C-alpha cells in the first residue's frame, strides 16, 4: 500500500503543479488585458471617432485624391502613411483609405 500511495502523491503533486502554472498564466493574461489591451482599444476608438466626427479624414482624402490615380502618388501616400509618427494615427481607423477608395 505504501508504494501505491507514494505514486498517487507524486501524480497529485505533478498535476497540482501544472494546474497552478496554468492558473497563474490565466491571471497574468487577464492582468495584461486589463492594463494594456483595453486602454489601447479605447484610445483607438477615440481616434476613429475624432477622425470621423471632425471630418479630418474627408479633408485629407480630398487633398490626396489626385495622387491616388498614379503610381508615384500611391508610393508617396504609402511613404507618408508609413512614417512612425503618422501610422498609429492613420492606420487603425483606415478612414482615409476608405474615403479615397470611394472617391
BELKAWO-V438874 format. One line per field, one symbol per residue. phi: phi as a letter, one per 30 degrees, with the letter a starting at -180 (. if undefined). A space follows every 10 residues. Layout:
phi = ???
This chain:
phi = .ddddddddd dddddddddd dddddddddd dddddcdddd dddddddddd ddddiddddd dddcedddcb dddddddddd dddddddddd dddhdddddd ddd
